[in-house]
Amino acid sequence: MQDGTTIQISKKNRDELKKIGSMGDDYNTVIEKLIREYRNHEYRLKIDRIAEEAKKHFKEHREEYVSVDDL
């Protein structure tokens, strides 16, 4: 088991963490779940930004691309 620490948390946030956790989860498990979700969210935002940049590039340089039907 990892070394544990004590952190201060409001009762409101404690109650919200309890809602996120599943039966038998400890706070560490819930926090790990939140970290994973945050990383996934950041990854999806990055993908969305790249897609928007690509869409903008395509619109601005449409004449440089050839339709598959024209091949």
PAZAPA-4460 file (N, C-alpha, C; in steps of 0.05 Angstrom, whole numbers, plus 32768, in hexadecimal, padded with zeros to 4 digits):
% residues 71
    n_x    n_y    n_z   ca_x   ca_y   ca_z    c_x    c_y    c_z   seq   type   mol
   8011   7FE8   8000   8000   8000   8000   8012   8019   8000     1      M     A
   8009   802E   7FF3   8017   8047   7FF2   8016   8055   800D     2      Q     A
   802A   8067   8011   8029   8078   8028   8011   808A   8026     3      D     A
   8003   808E   803C   7FEB   809F   803D   7FF1   80BA   8048     4      G     A
   7FE1   80CD   8041   7FE3   80E8   804C   7FC7   80F0   8055     5      T     A
   7FC6   8106   8064   7FAD   8111   806C   7FA9   812B   805D     6      T     A
   7F91   812F   8052   7F8B   8148   8044   7F72   8153   804F     7      I     A
   7F70   816E   804E   7F59   817C   8057   7F44   817C   8040     8      Q     A
   7F2C   8177   8047   7F17   8177   8032   7EFD   8180   8040     9      I     A
   7EEE   8190   8032   7ED4   8199   803D   7EC0   8182   803E    10      S     A
   7EAD   8185   804F   7E98   8170   8051   7E88   816E   8037    11      K     A
   7E84   8185   802A   7E76   8185   8011   7E85   8175   7FFC    12      K     A
   7EA0   8179   7FFA   7EB0   816A   7FE7   7EB2   814D   7FEE    13      N     A
   7EB3   8147   8008   7EB3   812B   8011   7E9A   811D   8008    14      R     A
   7E83   812B   800C   7E6A   811F   8004   7E68   811B   7FE5    15      D     A
   7E74   812E   7FD6   7E74   812A   7FB9   7E86   8113   7FB1    16      E     A
   7E9D   8110   7FBE   7EAE   80F9   7FB8   7EA0   80DE   7FBE    17      L     A
   7E90   80DE   7FD3   7E81   80C6   7FDA   7E6E   80BE   7FC3    18      K     A
   7E62   80D3   7FB7   7E50   80CE   7FA1   7E5E   80C2   7F88    19      K     A
   7E77   80CA   7F84   7E86   80C1   7F6D   7E90   80A4   7F71    20      I     A
   7E96   809D   7F8A   7EA1   8083   7F8F   7E8C   806D   7F8E    21      G     A
   7E97   8055   7F8B   7E86   803D   7F8C   7E88   8031   7FA7    22      S     A
   7E76   801E   7FAD   7E76   8010   7FC7   7E92   8004   7FCB    23      M     A
   7E9D   800A   7FE2   7EB7   7FFF   7FE9   7ECF   800F   7FE0    24      G     A
   7ECB   8024   7FD0   7EE1   8035   7FC7   7EEA   8046   7FDF    25      D     A
   7F04   804A   7FE1   7F0F   805D   7FF4   7F13   8077   7FE5    26      D     A
   7F1A   808C   7FF4   7F1D   80A6   7FE7   7F34   80A6   7FD2    27      Y     A
   7F49   8097   7FD7   7F5F   8095   7FC4   7F55   808A   7FA9    28      N     A
   7F45   8076   7FAA   7F3A   806A   7F91   7F29   807E   7F82    29      T     A
   7F19   808D   7F91   7F07   80A1   7F85   7F18   80B7   7F78    30      V     A
   7F2D   80C0   7F86   7F3F   80D5   7F7B   7F4D   80CB   7F63    31      I     A
   7F56   80B2   7F63   7F63   80A6   7F4B   7F4F   80A6   7F34    32      E     A
   7F36   809F   7F39   7F22   80A0   7F24   7F1E   80BC   7F19    33      K     A
   7F1E   80D0   7F2A   7F1B   80EC   7F21   7F33   80F4   7F11    34      L     A
   7F4B   80EC   7F19   7F63   80F3   7F0A   7F62   80E7   7EEE    35      I     A
   7F59   80CD   7EEC   7F57   80C0   7ED1   7F43   80CF   7EC0    36      R     A
   7F2C   80D6   7ECC   7F17   80E4   7EBD   7F21   8100   7EB3    37      E     A
   7F30   810D   7EC4   7F3B   8127   7EBD   7F4F   8124   7EA5    38      Y     A
   7F60   8110   7EA7   7F74   810B   7E91   7F65   8104   7E77    39      R     A
   7F51   80F4   7E79   7F41   80ED   7E61   7F33   8106   7E56    40      N     A
   7F29   8116   7E67   7F1C   812F   7E5F   7F30   8141   7E50    41      H     A
   7F47   8145   7E5C   7F5C   8155   7E4F   7F65   814A   7E34    42      E     A
   7F67   812F   7E32   7F6E   8122   7E19   7F58   8127   7E04    43      Y     A
   7F3F   8125   7E0C   7F29   812A   7DF9   7F29   8147   7DF0    44      R     A
   7F2F   815A   7E02   7F30   8176   7DFA   7F47   817A   7DE6    45      L     A
   7F5D   816D   7DEB   7F74   8170   7DD8   7F6C   8165   7DBD    46      K     A
   7F5F   814F   7DBC   7F57   8143   7DA2   7F43   8156   7D94    47      I     A
   7F31   8161   7DA4   7F1D   8174   7D98   7F2B   818D   7D8D    48      D     A
   7F3F   8197   7D9B   7F4E   81AE   7D91   7F5C   81A8   7D77    49      R     A
   7F69   8190   7D76   7F77   8188   7D5E   7F63   8185   7D47    50      I     A
   7F4C   8179   7D4C   7F38   8176   7D37   7F2E   8191   7D2D    51      A     A
   7F2A   81A4   7D3F   7F21   81BF   7D37   7F37   81CD   7D26    52      E     A
   7F50   81CA   7D2E   7F66   81D5   7D1E   7F67   81C9   7D02    53      E     A
   7F63   81AF   7D01   7F64   81A1   7CE7   7F4C   81AA   7CD6    54      A     A
   7F35   81AD   7CE2   7F1D   81B7   7CD3   7F22   81D3   7CC8    55      K     A
   7F2D   81E4   7CD9   7F33   81FF   7CD1   7F47   8200   7CBA    56      K     A
   7F5C   81EF   7CBD   7F70   81ED   7CA8   7F64   81E4   7C8E    57      H     A
   7F53   81CF   7C8F   7F47   81C5   7C77   7F36   81DA   7C6A    58      F     A
   7F26   81E9   7C79   7F16   81FE   7C6D   7F27   8214   7C60    59      K     A
   7F3D   821B   7C6D   7F4E   8230   7C62   7F5E   8227   7C4A    60      E     A
   7F63   820D   7C47   7F74   8203   7C32   7F65   81ED   7C21    61      H     A
   7F4B   81F0   7C1F   7F3B   81DD   7C11   7F45   81D7   7BF5    62      R     A
   7F4F   81EB   7BE7   7F58   81E7   7BCB   7F70   81D5   7BC9    63      E     A
   7F7E   81D1   7BDF   7F96   81C0   7BDF   7F8F   81A2   7BE1    64      E     A
   7F76   819C   7BE6   7F6E   8180   7BEA   7F5E   8176   7BD2    65      Y     A
   7F60   815C   7BCD   7F52   814F   7BB7   7F3D   813D   7BC2    66      V     A
   7F25   813D   7BB6   7F10   812A   7BBE   7F18   810E   7BB7    67      S     A
   7F10   80FB   7BC7   7F15   80DF   7BC0   7F07   80D8   7BA6    68      V     A
   7EF0   80E3   7BA2   7EE1   80DE   7B89   7EF0   80E6   7B70    69      D     A
   7F02   80FA   7B73   7F11   8104   7B5C   7F2A   80F3   7B56    70      D     A
   7F30   80E0   7B67   7F48   80D0   7B63   7F44   80BA   7B4E    71      L     A
***
